[in-house]
Amino acid sequence: MKTYGIVADSSADFNQQQQKEYGVDIVPLSMLLGDKVFVDNNNLDVDAYMDEMKNCKEKIGSACPSPNDYCQAFEKYDSSYAVTLSSSLSGSYSSAVTGAKLAEESGKEVYVFDSKSASAGEVLVSLKTRELIDKAISRAHLIETVEKYINELKTYFVLDNVDNFVKNGRLSKVKGKIISTLGIKPILGSDGNGNITLFSHGRGQKQILEKMAGLVGKCGKNVKGLTACITHCSNENFANALADILVKTYGFADVIVMKTRGLSSMYANKLGVILSF
């Protein structure tokens, strides 16, 4: 009997139990705090890592999995579907494509999806892929359906603290200082091609909650009956409040709320929240 697998990098915020429940293999990225390396696997103590990151004065960054890491995951199955971070943000997609070519040399069948997103977005793409595998549709139809799903996916996120965006070069020091001084919380998201752009901003959790929820109504996508995913870094109350609005105001059928793993926690920082639908 042919075996099918879903392989995602660790920006997809499935915990160990959820990996088993949904049948998703996680290939870990690494986080860099100066010269220290932390592997984003199931053994990582995220809280301890976050404490050390807070005190780090050196450059903060990340490293994608190697092609061989991906190849080893693909070789566990006859046919695999990989889901990676946006290729505009990480080399994970390119590494997965190279790993797929290596696995295909030994007769494996692999297709790599560029999620054009991260975190909550990767979770949803992985779940959509699992849903279609379970329906036993053709490979060609599955790929076409998931690629269409990715192109229609919306991702927004709010940062309570922009320090790490400054440290890893995704935001200039001047802009970061202005945002911190004025107490502005930026609401960012994907531009549809996997690049990060600014959508709105606010002050205080109540205003940010209203503005983030408001973006759903303004996005132009028919969301009634859809499943959304919210990932959060130590901000469960905000995430649950946002989930409640999505269901009551916009008619989402389900909203999955998850904690961020190491990589997403590094970029989101404490109180950061990511929404995808």
C-alpha positions as a printed NumPy array, in Angstrom:
array([[  0.   ,   0.   ,   0.   ],
       [  1.372,   3.402,  -1.   ],
       [  2.354,   5.653,   1.904],
       [  1.815,   9.407,   1.925],
       [  3.532,  11.976,   4.122],
       [  3.354,  15.692,   4.856],
       [  6.676,  17.323,   5.715],
       [  6.762,  20.892,   7.011],
       [  9.539,  23.058,   8.357],
       [  9.282,  24.155,  11.98 ],
       [  7.661,  27.464,  11.156],
       [  4.482,  25.355,  11.059],
       [  3.553,  25.563,  14.739],
       [  2.342,  22.021,  15.377],
       [  3.292,  20.679,  18.808],
       [  4.309,  17.046,  19.199],
       [  0.766,  15.811,  19.861],
       [ -0.634,  17.722,  16.889],
       [  2.077,  16.322,  14.631],
       [  0.819,  12.831,  15.442],
       [ -2.841,  13.823,  15.199],
       [ -2.523,  15.417,  11.757],
       [  0.298,  13.243,  10.44 ],
       [  2.833,  16.008,   9.855],
       [  6.603,  15.478,  10.054],
       [  8.532,  18.555,  11.19 ],
       [ 11.99 ,  19.346,   9.828],
       [ 13.535,  21.89 ,  12.232],
       [ 15.132,  25.19 ,  11.42 ],
       [ 17.782,  26.568,  13.775],
       [ 17.746,  29.86 ,  15.655],
       [ 20.951,  31.794,  16.177],
       [ 21.611,  34.008,  19.186],
       [ 25.073,  35.401,  18.487],
       [ 27.252,  32.279,  18.25 ],
       [ 24.725,  30.037,  20.041],
       [ 22.592,  27.634,  17.995],
       [ 19.146,  26.384,  19.093],
       [ 17.404,  23.655,  17.1  ],
       [ 13.643,  24.135,  16.749],
       [ 12.708,  20.534,  17.504],
       [ 10.32 ,  19.045,  20.061],
       [ 13.029,  19.108,  22.749],
       [ 13.383,  22.896,  22.656],
       [ 12.309,  24.681,  25.84 ],
       [ 10.7  ,  27.7  ,  24.15 ],
       [ 10.279,  29.697,  27.371],
       [ 13.941,  29.257,  28.319],
       [ 14.961,  30.119,  24.771],
       [ 12.836,  33.278,  24.859],
       [ 14.433,  34.353,  28.152],
       [ 17.896,  33.939,  26.665],
       [ 16.872,  35.752,  23.496],
       [ 15.577,  38.706,  25.516],
       [ 19.022,  39.169,  27.051],
       [ 20.922,  38.681,  23.792],
       [ 22.685,  41.844,  22.61 ],
       [ 24.136,  40.228,  19.488],
       [ 22.6  ,  39.543,  16.101],
       [ 19.607,  37.23 ,  16.047],
       [ 18.848,  35.064,  13.032],
       [ 17.842,  31.65 ,  11.74 ],
       [ 19.154,  28.898,   9.479],
       [ 17.027,  26.679,   7.257],
       [ 17.187,  22.858,   7.214],
       [ 19.701,  21.252,   4.877],
       [ 18.597,  19.397,   1.711],
       [ 19.693,  16.177,   3.402],
       [ 17.403,  16.905,   6.379],
       [ 14.5  ,  17.137,   3.97 ],
       [ 15.614,  14.118,   1.948],
       [ 15.652,  11.925,   5.059],
       [ 12.086,  12.98 ,   5.876],
       [ 10.896,  12.354,   2.3  ],
       [ 12.464,   8.899,   2.172],
       [ 10.112,   7.685,   4.916],
       [  7.212,   7.738,   2.434],
       [  6.447,   6.658,  -1.116],
       [  4.885,  10.059,  -1.831],
       [  5.484,  13.289,   0.131],
       [  4.138,  16.82 ,   0.109],
       [  6.336,  19.465,   1.709],
       [  5.13 ,  22.804,   3.075],
       [  7.722,  25.503,   3.708],
       [  8.15 ,  29.08 ,   4.803],
       [  7.689,  31.725,   2.14 ],
       [ 10.588,  31.551,  -0.3  ],
       [ 10.781,  35.349,   0.013],
       [ 11.662,  35.031,   3.703],
       [ 13.812,  31.908,   3.957],
       [ 15.944,  29.44 ,   2.022],
       [ 13.818,  26.601,   3.383],
       [ 11.84 ,  26.23 ,   0.146],
       [ 14.985,  25.984,  -2.008],
       [ 16.495,  23.501,   0.416],
       [ 13.336,  21.37 ,   0.297],
       [ 13.336,  21.408,  -3.52 ],
       [ 16.951,  20.168,  -3.552],
       [ 16.066,  17.531,  -0.933],
       [ 13.149,  16.434,  -3.104],
       [ 15.458,  15.881,  -6.083],
       [ 17.711,  13.721,  -3.921],
       [ 14.751,  11.642,  -2.719],
       [ 13.39 ,  11.283,  -6.248],
       [ 16.7  ,   9.69 ,  -7.284],
       [ 15.79 ,   6.77 ,  -5.026],
       [ 12.302,   6.486,  -6.51 ],
       [ 10.348,   8.694,  -4.122],
       [  7.604,  11.074,  -5.256],
       [  7.794,  14.6  ,  -3.797],
       [  6.101,  17.941,  -4.354],
       [  7.13 ,  21.089,  -2.463],
       [  4.618,  23.843,  -1.674],
       [  5.881,  27.38 ,  -1.094],
       [  3.308,  28.523,   1.488],
       [  4.026,  32.208,   0.715],
       [  3.345,  32.548,   4.428],
       [  4.621,  31.322,   7.787],
       [  3.41 ,  30.018,  11.124],
       [ -0.425,  29.931,  11.04 ],
       [ -0.383,  30.007,   7.237],
       [  1.837,  26.947,   7.054],
       [ -0.432,  25.147,   9.499],
       [ -3.451,  25.729,   7.276],
       [ -1.656,  24.647,   4.092],
       [ -0.531,  21.461,   5.852],
       [ -4.078,  20.752,   7.078],
       [ -5.547,  21.371,   3.622],
       [ -3.015,  18.929,   2.173],
       [ -3.927,  16.314,   4.799],
       [ -7.631,  16.777,   4.072],
       [ -7.084,  16.139,   0.361],
       [ -4.786,  13.148,   0.933],
       [ -7.503,  11.591,   3.088],
       [-10.015,  12.143,   0.273],
       [ -7.738,  10.097,  -2.005],
       [ -7.954,  12.574,  -4.898],
       [ -5.394,  12.435,  -7.695],
       [ -1.938,  13.938,  -7.13 ],
       [ -2.451,  16.472,  -9.928],
       [ -5.796,  17.599,  -8.508],
       [ -4.347,  17.843,  -4.991],
       [ -1.438,  20.012,  -6.142],
       [ -3.718,  22.284,  -8.176],
       [ -6.16 ,  22.665,  -5.261],
       [ -3.489,  23.415,  -2.655],
       [ -1.693,  25.91 ,  -4.92 ],
       [ -4.999,  27.739,  -5.421],
       [ -5.567,  27.663,  -1.65 ],
       [ -2.118,  29.199,  -1.072],
       [ -2.763,  31.97 ,  -3.592],
       [ -5.986,  32.912,  -1.789],
       [ -4.52 ,  32.666,   1.726],
       [ -4.453,  35.797,   3.889],
       [ -1.917,  36.251,   6.688],
       [ -1.696,  39.123,   9.175],
       [  0.335,  39.508,  12.334],
       [  0.805,  42.011,  15.125],
       [  4.054,  42.626,  17.002],
       [  4.026,  43.943,  20.546],
       [  7.818,  44.191,  20.454],
       [  9.81 ,  44.926,  17.288],
       [ 13.287,  44.404,  18.809],
       [ 13.928,  41.141,  16.969],
       [ 12.808,  42.584,  13.641],
       [ 15.446,  45.261,  14.18 ],
       [ 18.118,  42.783,  15.319],
       [ 17.695,  40.521,  12.287],
       [ 17.532,  43.39 ,   9.813],
       [ 13.846,  43.21 ,   8.85 ],
       [ 13.21 ,  46.691,  10.266],
       [ 15.583,  49.657,  10.426],
       [ 16.847,  50.828,  13.813],
       [ 15.326,  54.275,  13.239],
       [ 11.851,  52.917,  12.485],
       [ 12.131,  50.47 ,  15.364],
       [ 13.026,  53.237,  17.799],
       [ 10.145,  55.426,  16.61 ],
       [  7.664,  52.552,  16.969],
       [  8.932,  51.695,  20.46 ],
       [  8.993,  55.319,  21.63 ],
       [  5.465,  56.086,  20.42 ],
       [  4.034,  52.806,  21.68 ],
       [  2.761,  51.905,  18.209],
       [  2.087,  48.243,  17.496],
       [  2.424,  47.476,  13.763],
       [ -0.022,  45.115,  12.077],
       [  1.825,  43.488,   9.202],
       [  1.105,  40.691,   6.789],
       [  1.8  ,  38.97 ,   3.508],
       [  1.352,  40.972,   0.319],
       [  0.134,  37.814,  -1.424],
       [  3.562,  36.915,  -2.744],
       [  5.125,  36.071,   0.599],
       [  6.67 ,  39.472,   1.267],
       [  5.96 ,  41.405,   4.47 ],
       [  4.065,  44.688,   4.247],
       [  2.45 ,  47.084,   6.74 ],
       [ -1.369,  47.028,   6.828],
       [ -2.224,  49.03 ,   9.918],
       [ -1.1  ,  49.97 ,  13.417],
       [ -2.589,  50.738,  16.791],
       [ -2.043,  51.34 ,  20.471],
       [ -3.304,  49.07 ,  23.197],
       [ -4.675,  45.536,  22.94 ],
       [ -8.304,  46.645,  22.474],
       [ -7.563,  48.892,  19.491],
       [ -5.245,  46.35 ,  17.921],
       [ -7.864,  43.621,  18.33 ],
       [-10.456,  45.789,  16.567],
       [ -8.075,  46.73 ,  13.75 ],
       [ -6.815,  43.195,  13.186],
       [-10.369,  41.853,  13.072],
       [-11.323,  44.738,  10.776],
       [ -8.724,  43.663,   8.227],
       [-10.684,  40.428,   7.767],
       [-13.756,  42.373,   6.706],
       [-11.746,  44.579,   4.358],
       [ -9.687,  41.848,   2.658],
       [-12.271,  41.028,  -0.001],
       [-12.286,  37.285,   0.676],
       [-15.493,  35.369,   1.361],
       [-14.61 ,  33.784,   4.706],
       [-17.947,  32.321,   5.794],
       [-17.538,  28.643,   6.619],
       [-13.733,  28.718,   6.396],
       [-11.204,  27.529,   8.968],
       [ -8.774,  30.108,  10.356],
       [ -5.65 ,  29.589,  12.411],
       [ -4.251,  31.895,  15.086],
       [ -0.806,  31.313,  16.57 ],
       [  0.439,  33.306,  19.517],
       [  3.532,  33.822,  21.636],
       [  2.296,  33.97 ,  25.257],
       [ -0.863,  35.884,  24.304],
       [ -3.644,  33.312,  24.62 ],
       [ -6.292,  35.785,  25.847],
       [ -5.854,  38.014,  22.789],
       [ -5.842,  34.995,  20.459],
       [ -9.055,  33.617,  21.965],
       [-10.75 ,  37.034,  21.833],
       [ -9.813,  37.356,  18.145],
       [-11.078,  33.82 ,  17.472],
       [-14.396,  34.692,  19.109],
       [-14.815,  37.75 ,  16.853],
       [-13.963,  35.741,  13.734],
       [-16.691,  33.199,  14.476],
       [-19.407,  35.599,  15.674],
       [-18.808,  38.479,  13.242],
       [-17.542,  36.802,  10.09 ],
       [-18.973,  33.284,  10.272],
       [-15.794,  31.219,  10.305],
       [-16.65 ,  27.562,  10.833],
       [-13.613,  26.941,  13.019],
       [-10.635,  28.81 ,  14.429],
       [ -7.601,  26.802,  15.531],
       [ -5.532,  28.497,  18.25 ],
       [ -1.943,  27.301,  18.721],
       [  1.201,  28.336,  20.562],
       [  4.21 ,  29.345,  18.495],
       [  7.235,  27.071,  18.296],
       [ 10.784,  28.414,  18.568],
       [ 11.194,  30.01 ,  15.134],
       [  7.82 ,  31.765,  15.114],
       [  8.412,  32.885,  18.71 ],
       [ 11.726,  34.432,  17.682],
       [ 10.094,  36.641,  15.058],
       [  6.753,  37.261,  16.775],
       [  8.386,  37.866,  20.175],
       [  6.352,  37.952,  23.403],
       [  2.675,  38.792,  22.812],
       [  2.998,  38.497,  19.029],
       [ -0.05 ,  37.023,  17.242],
       [ -0.349,  35.617,  13.706],
       [ -3.667,  35.111,  11.885],
       [ -4.207,  33.17 ,   8.664],
       [ -7.374,  32.195,   6.824]])
